[in-house]
Amino acid sequence: MFGSQDLLIALALGLILFGAKKLPELARGLGESLKEFKKATSHEDPPAVSSSGSAVAPLAGRRCPSCQAGIQADWAHCPRCGTAVSGASRDAP
């Protein structure tokens, strides 16, 4: 697919377009954005937070039918995958 000549031409064009001082900054920004993307897409459940700001444990028996994440009694959608959950009580305080 890509040979060594293709990579050299791409690097030369990048050097011409962005300059020698800008290339390390661009590479650093790309690395940081990839790190943030990996952290955001990790498969850990985010901690549930109540309206008062304190962490709340999910209801033990209620799970998302799609991803099996714990769901609060008054939630209509799964916070992890966004799937609508049937039987959610919207009148709960």
SEFIZA-3560 file (N, C-alpha, C; in Angstrom, 3 decimals):
REM SEFIZA-3560
<numar><xx>0.825</xx><yy>-1.181</yy><zz>0.000</zz><atom>N</atom></numar>
<numar><xx>0.000</xx><yy>0.000</yy><zz>0.000</zz><atom>CA</atom></numar>
<numar><xx>0.875</xx><yy>1.252</yy><zz>0.000</zz><atom>C</atom></numar>
<numar><xx>1.455</xx><yy>1.555</yy><zz>1.143</zz><atom>N</atom></numar>
<numar><xx>2.322</xx><yy>2.719</yy><zz>1.237</zz><atom>CA</atom></numar>
<numar><xx>3.764</xx><yy>2.243</yy><zz>1.262</zz><atom>C</atom></numar>
<numar><xx>4.549</xx><yy>2.789</yy><zz>0.369</zz><atom>N</atom></numar>
<numar><xx>5.967</xx><yy>2.464</yy><zz>0.352</zz><atom>CA</atom></numar>
<numar><xx>6.759</xx><yy>3.543</yy><zz>1.047</zz><atom>C</atom></numar>
<numar><xx>8.050</xx><yy>3.352</yy><zz>1.119</zz><atom>N</atom></numar>
<numar><xx>8.895</xx><yy>4.337</yy><zz>1.780</zz><atom>CA</atom></numar>
<numar><xx>8.923</xx><yy>5.649</yy><zz>1.000</zz><atom>C</atom></numar>
<numar><xx>8.820</xx><yy>5.574</yy><zz>-0.331</zz><atom>N</atom></numar>
<numar><xx>8.802</xx><yy>6.795</yy><zz>-1.138</zz><atom>CA</atom></numar>
<numar><xx>7.542</xx><yy>7.607</yy><zz>-0.870</zz><atom>C</atom></numar>
<numar><xx>6.406</xx><yy>6.925</yy><zz>-0.692</zz><atom>N</atom></numar>
<numar><xx>5.157</xx><yy>7.625</yy><zz>-0.397</zz><atom>CA</atom></numar>
<numar><xx>5.244</xx><yy>8.364</yy><zz>0.934</zz><atom>C</atom></numar>
<numar><xx>5.814</xx><yy>7.716</yy><zz>1.930</zz><atom>N</atom></numar>
<numar><xx>5.957</xx><yy>8.356</yy><zz>3.232</zz><atom>CA</atom></numar>
<numar><xx>6.898</xx><yy>9.551</yy><zz>3.176</zz><atom>C</atom></numar>
<numar><xx>7.979</xx><yy>9.420</yy><zz>2.432</zz><atom>N</atom></numar>
<numar><xx>8.915</xx><yy>10.548</yy><zz>2.295</zz><atom>CA</atom></numar>
<numar><xx>8.252</xx><yy>11.727</yy><zz>1.593</zz><atom>C</atom></numar>
<numar><xx>7.475</xx><yy>11.463</yy><zz>0.572</zz><atom>N</atom></numar>
<numar><xx>6.772</xx><yy>12.545</yy><zz>-0.127</zz><atom>CA</atom></numar>
<numar><xx>5.757</xx><yy>13.203</yy><zz>0.799</zz><atom>C</atom></numar>
<numar><xx>5.025</xx><yy>12.403</yy><zz>1.588</zz><atom>N</atom></numar>
<numar><xx>4.057</xx><yy>12.962</yy><zz>2.528</zz><atom>CA</atom></numar>
<numar><xx>4.744</xx><yy>13.817</yy><zz>3.588</zz><atom>C</atom></numar>
<numar><xx>5.871</xx><yy>13.356</yy><zz>4.107</zz><atom>N</atom></numar>
<numar><xx>6.613</xx><yy>14.141</yy><zz>5.095</zz><atom>CA</atom></numar>
<numar><xx>7.158</xx><yy>15.433</yy><zz>4.501</zz><atom>C</atom></numar>
<numar><xx>7.643</xx><yy>15.364</yy><zz>3.265</zz><atom>N</atom></numar>
<numar><xx>8.152</xx><yy>16.566</yy><zz>2.600</zz><atom>CA</atom></numar>
<numar><xx>7.032</xx><yy>17.576</yy><zz>2.373</zz><atom>C</atom></numar>
<numar><xx>5.850</xx><yy>17.102</yy><zz>1.957</zz><atom>N</atom></numar>
<numar><xx>4.717</xx><yy>18.012</yy><zz>1.777</zz><atom>CA</atom></numar>
<numar><xx>4.277</xx><yy>18.620</yy><zz>3.105</zz><atom>C</atom></numar>
<numar><xx>4.259</xx><yy>17.810</yy><zz>4.150</zz><atom>N</atom></numar>
<numar><xx>3.913</xx><yy>18.335</yy><zz>5.471</zz><atom>CA</atom></numar>
<numar><xx>4.898</xx><yy>19.382</yy><zz>5.939</zz><atom>C</atom></numar>
<numar><xx>6.173</xx><yy>19.155</yy><zz>5.680</zz><atom>N</atom></numar>
<numar><xx>7.204</xx><yy>20.118</yy><zz>6.052</zz><atom>CA</atom></numar>
<numar><xx>7.036</xx><yy>21.420</yy><zz>5.284</zz><atom>C</atom></numar>
<numar><xx>6.719</xx><yy>21.313</yy><zz>4.003</zz><atom>N</atom></numar>
<numar><xx>6.528</xx><yy>22.509</yy><zz>3.181</zz><atom>CA</atom></numar>
<numar><xx>5.276</xx><yy>23.270</yy><zz>3.604</zz><atom>C</atom></numar>
<numar><xx>4.173</xx><yy>22.543</yy><zz>3.839</zz><atom>N</atom></numar>
<numar><xx>2.913</xx><yy>23.202</yy><zz>4.163</zz><atom>CA</atom></numar>
<numar><xx>2.890</xx><yy>23.800</yy><zz>5.559</zz><atom>C</atom></numar>
<numar><xx>3.428</xx><yy>23.089</yy><zz>6.548</zz><atom>N</atom></numar>
<numar><xx>3.297</xx><yy>23.540</yy><zz>7.929</zz><atom>CA</atom></numar>
<numar><xx>4.564</xx><yy>24.135</yy><zz>8.519</zz><atom>C</atom></numar>
<numar><xx>5.699</xx><yy>23.826</yy><zz>7.977</zz><atom>N</atom></numar>
<numar><xx>6.948</xx><yy>24.351</yy><zz>8.509</zz><atom>CA</atom></numar>
<numar><xx>7.524</xx><yy>23.444</yy><zz>9.588</zz><atom>C</atom></numar>
<numar><xx>8.820</xx><yy>23.598</yy><zz>9.813</zz><atom>N</atom></numar>
<numar><xx>9.525</xx><yy>22.720</yy><zz>10.746</zz><atom>CA</atom></numar>
<numar><xx>9.110</xx><yy>22.955</yy><zz>12.194</zz><atom>C</atom></numar>
<numar><xx>8.743</xx><yy>24.187</yy><zz>12.557</zz><atom>N</atom></numar>
<numar><xx>8.375</xx><yy>24.469</yy><zz>13.945</zz><atom>CA</atom></numar>
<numar><xx>6.977</xx><yy>23.971</yy><zz>14.281</zz><atom>C</atom></numar>
<numar><xx>6.107</xx><yy>23.923</yy><zz>13.298</zz><atom>N</atom></numar>
<numar><xx>4.712</xx><yy>23.566</yy><zz>13.556</zz><atom>CA</atom></numar>
<numar><xx>4.481</xx><yy>22.053</yy><zz>13.604</zz><atom>C</atom></numar>
<numar><xx>5.295</xx><yy>21.262</yy><zz>12.927</zz><atom>N</atom></numar>
<numar><xx>5.082</xx><yy>19.813</yy><zz>12.871</zz><atom>CA</atom></numar>
<numar><xx>5.101</xx><yy>19.130</yy><zz>14.242</zz><atom>C</atom></numar>
<numar><xx>6.063</xx><yy>19.431</yy><zz>15.147</zz><atom>N</atom></numar>
<numar><xx>6.015</xx><yy>18.794</yy><zz>16.474</zz><atom>CA</atom></numar>
<numar><xx>4.763</xx><yy>19.176</yy><zz>17.272</zz><atom>C</atom></numar>
<numar><xx>4.316</xx><yy>20.420</yy><zz>17.121</zz><atom>N</atom></numar>
<numar><xx>3.105</xx><yy>20.851</yy><zz>17.814</zz><atom>CA</atom></numar>
<numar><xx>1.886</xx><yy>20.098</yy><zz>17.286</zz><atom>C</atom></numar>
<numar><xx>1.816</xx><yy>19.908</yy><zz>15.980</zz><atom>N</atom></numar>
<numar><xx>0.708</xx><yy>19.160</yy><zz>15.387</zz><atom>CA</atom></numar>
<numar><xx>0.722</xx><yy>17.705</yy><zz>15.842</zz><atom>C</atom></numar>
<numar><xx>1.891</xx><yy>17.093</yy><zz>15.890</zz><atom>N</atom></numar>
<numar><xx>2.005</xx><yy>15.705</yy><zz>16.325</zz><atom>CA</atom></numar>
<numar><xx>1.621</xx><yy>15.565</yy><zz>17.800</zz><atom>C</atom></numar>
<numar><xx>2.024</xx><yy>16.517</yy><zz>18.628</zz><atom>N</atom></numar>
<numar><xx>1.685</xx><yy>16.491</yy><zz>20.049</zz><atom>CA</atom></numar>
<numar><xx>0.171</xx><yy>16.625</yy><zz>20.235</zz><atom>C</atom></numar>
<numar><xx>-0.441</xx><yy>17.538</yy><zz>19.494</zz><atom>N</atom></numar>
<numar><xx>-1.893</xx><yy>17.708</yy><zz>19.575</zz><atom>CA</atom></numar>
<numar><xx>-2.643</xx><yy>16.469</yy><zz>19.119</zz><atom>C</atom></numar>
<numar><xx>-2.150</xx><yy>15.822</yy><zz>18.075</zz><atom>N</atom></numar>
<numar><xx>-2.770</xx><yy>14.593</yy><zz>17.594</zz><atom>CA</atom></numar>
<numar><xx>-2.664</xx><yy>13.487</yy><zz>18.643</zz><atom>C</atom></numar>
<numar><xx>-1.501</xx><yy>13.365</yy><zz>19.278</zz><atom>N</atom></numar>
<numar><xx>-1.320</xx><yy>12.355</yy><zz>20.316</zz><atom>CA</atom></numar>
<numar><xx>-2.232</xx><yy>12.586</yy><zz>21.507</zz><atom>C</atom></numar>
<numar><xx>-2.366</xx><yy>13.855</yy><zz>21.938</zz><atom>N</atom></numar>
<numar><xx>-3.242</xx><yy>14.168</yy><zz>23.061</zz><atom>CA</atom></numar>
<numar><xx>-4.697</xx><yy>13.887</yy><zz>22.721</zz><atom>C</atom></numar>
<numar><xx>-5.113</xx><yy>14.208</yy><zz>21.509</zz><atom>N</atom></numar>
<numar><xx>-6.500</xx><yy>13.955</yy><zz>21.135</zz><atom>CA</atom></numar>
<numar><xx>-6.782</xx><yy>12.464</yy><zz>21.040</zz><atom>C</atom></numar>
<numar><xx>-5.819</xx><yy>11.673</yy><zz>20.569</zz><atom>N</atom></numar>
<numar><xx>-6.004</xx><yy>10.224</yy><zz>20.543</zz><atom>CA</atom></numar>
<numar><xx>-6.095</xx><yy>9.649</yy><zz>21.956</zz><atom>C</atom></numar>
<numar><xx>-5.297</xx><yy>10.192</yy><zz>22.879</zz><atom>N</atom></numar>
<numar><xx>-5.340</xx><yy>9.739</yy><zz>24.266</zz><atom>CA</atom></numar>
<numar><xx>-6.706</xx><yy>10.044</yy><zz>24.886</zz><atom>C</atom></numar>
<numar><xx>-7.244</xx><yy>11.247</yy><zz>24.631</zz><atom>N</atom></numar>
<numar><xx>-8.564</xx><yy>11.614</yy><zz>25.136</zz><atom>CA</atom></numar>
<numar><xx>-9.647</xx><yy>10.734</yy><zz>24.524</zz><atom>C</atom></numar>
<numar><xx>-9.509</xx><yy>10.425</yy><zz>23.237</zz><atom>N</atom></numar>
<numar><xx>-10.483</xx><yy>9.572</yy><zz>22.563</zz><atom>CA</atom></numar>
<numar><xx>-10.494</xx><yy>8.175</yy><zz>23.174</zz><atom>C</atom></numar>
<numar><xx>-9.319</xx><yy>7.627</yy><zz>23.445</zz><atom>N</atom></numar>
<numar><xx>-9.239</xx><yy>6.303</yy><zz>24.070</zz><atom>CA</atom></numar>
<numar><xx>-9.868</xx><yy>6.318</yy><zz>25.456</zz><atom>C</atom></numar>
<numar><xx>-9.605</xx><yy>7.395</yy><zz>26.214</zz><atom>N</atom></numar>
<numar><xx>-10.158</xx><yy>7.481</yy><zz>27.557</zz><atom>CA</atom></numar>
<numar><xx>-11.686</xx><yy>7.597</yy><zz>27.505</zz><atom>C</atom></numar>
<numar><xx>-12.202</xx><yy>8.334</yy><zz>26.535</zz><atom>N</atom></numar>
<numar><xx>-13.649</xx><yy>8.528</yy><zz>26.418</zz><atom>CA</atom></numar>
<numar><xx>-14.365</xx><yy>7.279</yy><zz>25.936</zz><atom>C</atom></numar>
<numar><xx>-13.684</xx><yy>6.449</yy><zz>25.175</zz><atom>N</atom></numar>
<numar><xx>-14.332</xx><yy>5.260</yy><zz>24.642</zz><atom>CA</atom></numar>
<numar><xx>-14.050</xx><yy>4.006</yy><zz>25.450</zz><atom>C</atom></numar>
<numar><xx>-13.463</xx><yy>4.149</yy><zz>26.624</zz><atom>N</atom></numar>
<numar><xx>-13.230</xx><yy>2.967</yy><zz>27.454</zz><atom>CA</atom></numar>
<numar><xx>-14.583</xx><yy>2.404</yy><zz>27.888</zz><atom>C</atom></numar>
<numar><xx>-14.628</xx><yy>1.119</yy><zz>28.169</zz><atom>N</atom></numar>
<numar><xx>-15.895</xx><yy>0.454</yy><zz>28.435</zz><atom>CA</atom></numar>
<numar><xx>-16.247</xx><yy>0.400</yy><zz>29.912</zz><atom>C</atom></numar>
<numar><xx>-15.843</xx><yy>1.376</yy><zz>30.665</zz><atom>N</atom></numar>
<numar><xx>-16.192</xx><yy>1.421</yy><zz>32.076</zz><atom>CA</atom></numar>
<numar><xx>-17.471</xx><yy>2.222</yy><zz>32.239</zz><atom>C</atom></numar>
<numar><xx>-18.319</xx><yy>1.788</yy><zz>33.191</zz><atom>N</atom></numar>
<numar><xx>-19.544</xx><yy>2.523</yy><zz>33.462</zz><atom>CA</atom></numar>
<numar><xx>-19.195</xx><yy>3.806</yy><zz>34.204</zz><atom>C</atom></numar>
<numar><xx>-19.740</xx><yy>4.949</yy><zz>33.768</zz><atom>N</atom></numar>
<numar><xx>-19.511</xx><yy>6.174</yy><zz>34.528</zz><atom>CA</atom></numar>
<numar><xx>-20.312</xx><yy>6.116</yy><zz>35.822</zz><atom>C</atom></numar>
<numar><xx>-19.798</xx><yy>6.698</yy><zz>36.901</zz><atom>N</atom></numar>
<numar><xx>-20.544</xx><yy>6.661</yy><zz>38.156</zz><atom>CA</atom></numar>
<numar><xx>-21.816</xx><yy>7.486</yy><zz>38.025</zz><atom>C</atom></numar>
<numar><xx>-22.916</xx><yy>6.964</yy><zz>38.539</zz><atom>N</atom></numar>
<numar><xx>-24.180</xx><yy>7.684</yy><zz>38.495</zz><atom>CA</atom></numar>
<numar><xx>-24.120</xx><yy>8.834</yy><zz>39.494</zz><atom>C</atom></numar>
<numar><xx>-24.679</xx><yy>9.980</yy><zz>39.132</zz><atom>N</atom></numar>
<numar><xx>-24.662</xx><yy>11.154</yy><zz>39.985</zz><atom>CA</atom></numar>
<numar><xx>-26.090</xx><yy>11.642</yy><zz>40.151</zz><atom>C</atom></numar>
<numar><xx>-26.506</xx><yy>11.874</yy><zz>41.382</zz><atom>N</atom></numar>
<numar><xx>-27.848</xx><yy>12.363</yy><zz>41.638</zz><atom>CA</atom></numar>
<numar><xx>-27.907</xx><yy>13.858</yy><zz>41.350</zz><atom>C</atom></numar>
<numar><xx>-29.112</xx><yy>14.431</yy><zz>41.421</zz><atom>N</atom></numar>
<numar><xx>-29.275</xx><yy>15.854</yy><zz>41.156</zz><atom>CA</atom></numar>
<numar><xx>-28.584</xx><yy>16.710</yy><zz>42.213</zz><atom>C</atom></numar>
<numar><xx>-28.319</xx><yy>16.152</yy><zz>43.399</zz><atom>N</atom></numar>
<numar><xx>-27.630</xx><yy>16.907</yy><zz>44.434</zz><atom>CA</atom></numar>
<numar><xx>-26.117</xx><yy>16.879</yy><zz>44.254</zz><atom>C</atom></numar>
<numar><xx>-25.623</xx><yy>16.066</yy><zz>43.288</zz><atom>N</atom></numar>
<numar><xx>-24.200</xx><yy>16.032</yy><zz>42.999</zz><atom>CA</atom></numar>
<numar><xx>-23.458</xx><yy>14.895</yy><zz>43.660</zz><atom>C</atom></numar>
<numar><xx>-24.125</xx><yy>14.104</yy><zz>44.497</zz><atom>N</atom></numar>
<numar><xx>-23.444</xx><yy>12.994</yy><zz>45.145</zz><atom>CA</atom></numar>
<numar><xx>-23.604</xx><yy>11.726</yy><zz>44.316</zz><atom>C</atom></numar>
<numar><xx>-22.647</xx><yy>10.831</yy><zz>44.436</zz><atom>N</atom></numar>
<numar><xx>-22.686</xx><yy>9.587</yy><zz>43.668</zz><atom>CA</atom></numar>
<numar><xx>-23.800</xx><yy>8.693</yy><zz>44.197</zz><atom>C</atom></numar>
<numar><xx>-24.506</xx><yy>8.043</yy><zz>43.263</zz><atom>N</atom></numar>
<numar><xx>-25.623</xx><yy>7.183</yy><zz>43.605</zz><atom>CA</atom></numar>
<numar><xx>-25.367</xx><yy>5.809</yy><zz>43.016</zz><atom>C</atom></numar>
<numar><xx>-25.573</xx><yy>4.763</yy><zz>43.801</zz><atom>N</atom></numar>
<numar><xx>-25.404</xx><yy>3.401</yy><zz>43.294</zz><atom>CA</atom></numar>
<numar><xx>-26.627</xx><yy>3.023</yy><zz>42.462</zz><atom>C</atom></numar>
<numar><xx>-26.460</xx><yy>2.363</yy><zz>41.327</zz><atom>N</atom></numar>
<numar><xx>-27.600</xx><yy>1.962</yy><zz>40.527</zz><atom>CA</atom></numar>
<numar><xx>-28.446</xx><yy>0.927</yy><zz>41.254</zz><atom>C</atom></numar>
<numar><xx>-29.716</xx><yy>0.875</yy><zz>40.907</zz><atom>N</atom></numar>
<numar><xx>-30.626</xx><yy>-0.083</yy><zz>41.497</zz><atom>CA</atom></numar>
<numar><xx>-30.170</xx><yy>-1.484</yy><zz>41.149</zz><atom>C</atom></numar>
<numar><xx>-30.101</xx><yy>-2.366</yy><zz>42.125</zz><atom>N</atom></numar>
<numar><xx>-29.481</xx><yy>-3.671</yy><zz>41.937</zz><atom>CA</atom></numar>
<numar><xx>-30.162</xx><yy>-4.517</yy><zz>40.869</zz><atom>C</atom></numar>
<numar><xx>-31.498</xx><yy>-4.543</yy><zz>40.818</zz><atom>N</atom></numar>
<numar><xx>-32.189</xx><yy>-5.442</yy><zz>39.915</zz><atom>CA</atom></numar>
<numar><xx>-32.451</xx><yy>-4.874</yy><zz>38.530</zz><atom>C</atom></numar>
<numar><xx>-32.238</xx><yy>-3.608</yy><zz>38.287</zz><atom>N</atom></numar>
<numar><xx>-32.583</xx><yy>-2.978</yy><zz>37.014</zz><atom>CA</atom></numar>
<numar><xx>-31.353</xx><yy>-2.861</yy><zz>36.136</zz><atom>C</atom></numar>
<numar><xx>-31.403</xx><yy>-3.438</yy><zz>34.952</zz><atom>N</atom></numar>
<numar><xx>-30.286</xx><yy>-3.440</yy><zz>34.009</zz><atom>CA</atom></numar>
<numar><xx>-30.775</xx><yy>-3.048</yy><zz>32.632</zz><atom>C</atom></numar>
<numar><xx>-29.883</xx><yy>-2.473</yy><zz>31.845</zz><atom>N</atom></numar>
<numar><xx>-30.170</xx><yy>-2.141</yy><zz>30.454</zz><atom>CA</atom></numar>
<numar><xx>-30.284</xx><yy>-3.450</yy><zz>29.662</zz><atom>C</atom></numar>
<numar><xx>-31.301</xx><yy>-3.588</yy><zz>28.816</zz><atom>N</atom></numar>
<numar><xx>-31.431</xx><yy>-4.823</yy><zz>28.048</zz><atom>CA</atom></numar>
<numar><xx>-30.344</xx><yy>-4.974</yy><zz>26.981</zz><atom>C</atom></numar>
<numar><xx>-29.723</xx><yy>-3.880</yy><zz>26.595</zz><atom>N</atom></numar>
<numar><xx>-28.720</xx><yy>-3.930</yy><zz>25.542</zz><atom>CA</atom></numar>
<numar><xx>-27.309</xx><yy>-4.179</yy><zz>26.071</zz><atom>C</atom></numar>
<numar><xx>-26.855</xx><yy>-3.355</yy><zz>27.043</zz><atom>N</atom></numar>
<numar><xx>-25.461</xx><yy>-3.446</yy><zz>27.501</zz><atom>CA</atom></numar>
<numar><xx>-25.322</xx><yy>-3.946</yy><zz>28.936</zz><atom>C</atom></numar>
<numar><xx>-26.423</xx><yy>-4.182</yy><zz>29.614</zz><atom>N</atom></numar>
<numar><xx>-26.445</xx><yy>-4.715</yy><zz>30.982</zz><atom>CA</atom></numar>
<numar><xx>-25.857</xx><yy>-3.765</yy><zz>32.020</zz><atom>C</atom></numar>
<numar><xx>-25.840</xx><yy>-2.465</yy><zz>31.746</zz><atom>N</atom></numar>
<numar><xx>-25.371</xx><yy>-1.477</yy><zz>32.719</zz><atom>CA</atom></numar>
<numar><xx>-26.460</xx><yy>-1.262</yy><zz>33.768</zz><atom>C</atom></numar>
<numar><xx>-26.066</xx><yy>-0.934</yy><zz>34.996</zz><atom>N</atom></numar>
<numar><xx>-27.031</xx><yy>-0.656</yy><zz>36.050</zz><atom>CA</atom></numar>
<numar><xx>-27.783</xx><yy>0.636</yy><zz>35.754</zz><atom>C</atom></numar>
<numar><xx>-29.104</xx><yy>0.638</yy><zz>36.054</zz><atom>N</atom></numar>
<numar><xx>-29.950</xx><yy>1.789</yy><zz>35.719</zz><atom>CA</atom></numar>
<numar><xx>-30.757</xx><yy>2.192</yy><zz>36.945</zz><atom>C</atom></numar>
<numar><xx>-30.880</xx><yy>3.479</yy><zz>37.197</zz><atom>N</atom></numar>
<numar><xx>-31.701</xx><yy>4.003</yy><zz>38.275</zz><atom>CA</atom></numar>
<numar><xx>-33.177</xx><yy>3.781</yy><zz>37.968</zz><atom>C</atom></numar>
<numar><xx>-34.003</xx><yy>3.787</yy><zz>38.991</zz><atom>N</atom></numar>
<numar><xx>-35.428</xx><yy>3.501</yy><zz>38.823</zz><atom>CA</atom></numar>
<numar><xx>-36.132</xx><yy>4.547</yy><zz>37.966</zz><atom>C</atom></numar>
<numar><xx>-35.710</xx><yy>5.811</yy><zz>38.037</zz><atom>N</atom></numar>
<numar><xx>-36.413</xx><yy>6.861</yy><zz>37.310</zz><atom>CA</atom></numar>
<numar><xx>-35.784</xx><yy>7.204</yy><zz>35.956</zz><atom>C</atom></numar>
<numar><xx>-34.842</xx><yy>6.431</yy><zz>35.489</zz><atom>N</atom></numar>
<numar><xx>-34.196</xx><yy>6.704</yy><zz>34.206</zz><atom>CA</atom></numar>
<numar><xx>-34.983</xx><yy>6.074</yy><zz>33.070</zz><atom>C</atom></numar>
<numar><xx>-35.154</xx><yy>6.808</yy><zz>31.975</zz><atom>N</atom></numar>
<numar><xx>-35.861</xx><yy>6.301</yy><zz>30.808</zz><atom>CA</atom></numar>
<numar><xx>-34.888</xx><yy>5.773</yy><zz>29.756</zz><atom>C</atom></numar>
<numar><xx>-33.606</xx><yy>6.169</yy><zz>29.844</zz><atom>N</atom></numar>
<numar><xx>-32.584</xx><yy>5.733</yy><zz>28.883</zz><atom>CA</atom></numar>
<numar><xx>-31.325</xx><yy>5.302</yy><zz>29.620</zz><atom>C</atom></numar>
<numar><xx>-30.608</xx><yy>4.381</yy><zz>29.012</zz><atom>N</atom></numar>
<numar><xx>-29.350</xx><yy>3.904</yy><zz>29.581</zz><atom>CA</atom></numar>
<numar><xx>-28.273</xx><yy>4.985</yy><zz>29.407</zz><atom>C</atom></numar>
<numar><xx>-27.528</xx><yy>5.343</yy><zz>30.469</zz><atom>N</atom></numar>
<numar><xx>-26.487</xx><yy>6.368</yy><zz>30.344</zz><atom>CA</atom></numar>
<numar><xx>-25.276</xx><yy>5.883</yy><zz>29.554</zz><atom>C</atom></numar>
<numar><xx>-25.123</xx><yy>4.581</yy><zz>29.413</zz><atom>N</atom></numar>
<numar><xx>-23.955</xx><yy>4.036</yy><zz>28.733</zz><atom>CA</atom></numar>
<numar><xx>-24.164</xx><yy>3.931</yy><zz>27.225</zz><atom>C</atom></numar>
<numar><xx>-25.314</xx><yy>3.374</yy><zz>26.805</zz><atom>N</atom></numar>
<numar><xx>-25.519</xx><yy>3.145</yy><zz>25.371</zz><atom>CA</atom></numar>
<numar><xx>-26.672</xx><yy>3.950</yy><zz>24.796</zz><atom>C</atom></numar>
<numar><xx>-27.533</xx><yy>4.558</yy><zz>25.631</zz><atom>N</atom></numar>
<numar><xx>-28.622</xx><yy>5.396</yy><zz>25.148</zz><atom>CA</atom></numar>
<numar><xx>-29.886</xx><yy>4.647</yy><zz>24.798</zz><atom>C</atom></numar>
<numar><xx>-29.939</xx><yy>3.358</yy><zz>25.073</zz><atom>N</atom></numar>
<numar><xx>-31.116</xx><yy>2.567</yy><zz>24.748</zz><atom>CA</atom></numar>
<numar><xx>-32.283</xx><yy>2.960</yy><zz>25.649</zz><atom>C</atom></numar>
<numar><xx>-33.474</xx><yy>3.104</yy><zz>25.053</zz><atom>N</atom></numar>
<numar><xx>-34.667</xx><yy>3.392</yy><zz>25.836</zz><atom>CA</atom></numar>
<numar><xx>-34.996</xx><yy>2.170</yy><zz>26.689</zz><atom>C</atom></numar>
<numar><xx>-35.336</xx><yy>2.416</yy><zz>27.953</zz><atom>N</atom></numar>
<numar><xx>-35.612</xx><yy>1.340</yy><zz>28.887</zz><atom>CA</atom></numar>
<numar><xx>-37.092</xx><yy>1.364</yy><zz>29.202</zz><atom>C</atom></numar>
<numar><xx>-37.785</xx><yy>0.258</yy><zz>28.994</zz><atom>N</atom></numar>
<numar><xx>-39.215</xx><yy>0.198</yy><zz>29.273</zz><atom>CA</atom></numar>
<numar><xx>-39.439</xx><yy>0.096</yy><zz>30.774</zz><atom>C</atom></numar>
<numar><xx>-40.603</xx><yy>0.596</yy><zz>31.207</zz><atom>N</atom></numar>
<numar><xx>-40.952</xx><yy>0.509</yy><zz>32.611</zz><atom>CA</atom></numar>
<numar><xx>-40.344</xx><yy>1.610</yy><zz>33.462</zz><atom>C</atom></numar>
<numar><xx>-39.774</xx><yy>2.639</yy><zz>32.861</zz><atom>N</atom></numar>
<numar><xx>-39.188</xx><yy>3.735</yy><zz>33.643</zz><atom>CA</atom></numar>
<numar><xx>-40.298</xx><yy>4.611</yy><zz>34.196</zz><atom>C</atom></numar>
<numar><xx>-40.226</xx><yy>4.915</yy><zz>35.463</zz><atom>N</atom></numar>
<numar><xx>-41.209</xx><yy>5.757</yy><zz>36.100</zz><atom>CA</atom></numar>
<numar><xx>-40.783</xx><yy>7.211</yy><zz>35.943</zz><atom>C</atom></numar>
<numar><xx>-41.518</xx><yy>7.960</yy><zz>35.151</zz><atom>N</atom></numar>
<numar><xx>-41.163</xx><yy>9.365</yy><zz>34.910</zz><atom>CA</atom></numar>
<numar><xx>-41.784</xx><yy>10.286</yy><zz>35.960</zz><atom>C</atom></numar>
<numar><xx>-42.702</xx><yy>9.743</yy><zz>36.796</zz><atom>N</atom></numar>
<numar><xx>-43.353</xx><yy>10.555</yy><zz>37.821</zz><atom>CA</atom></numar>
<numar><xx>-42.603</xx><yy>10.534</yy><zz>39.134</zz><atom>C</atom></numar>
<numar><xx>-41.490</xx><yy>9.825</yy><zz>39.195</zz><atom>N</atom></numar>
<numar><xx>-40.726</xx><yy>9.730</yy><zz>40.440</zz><atom>CA</atom></numar>
<numar><xx>-40.082</xx><yy>11.075</yy><zz>40.756</zz><atom>C</atom></numar>
<numar><xx>-39.998</xx><yy>11.425</yy><zz>42.045</zz><atom>N</atom></numar>
<numar><xx>-39.427</xx><yy>12.737</yy><zz>42.412</zz><atom>CA</atom></numar>
<numar><xx>-37.942</xx><yy>12.812</yy><zz>42.163</zz><atom>C</atom></numar>
//
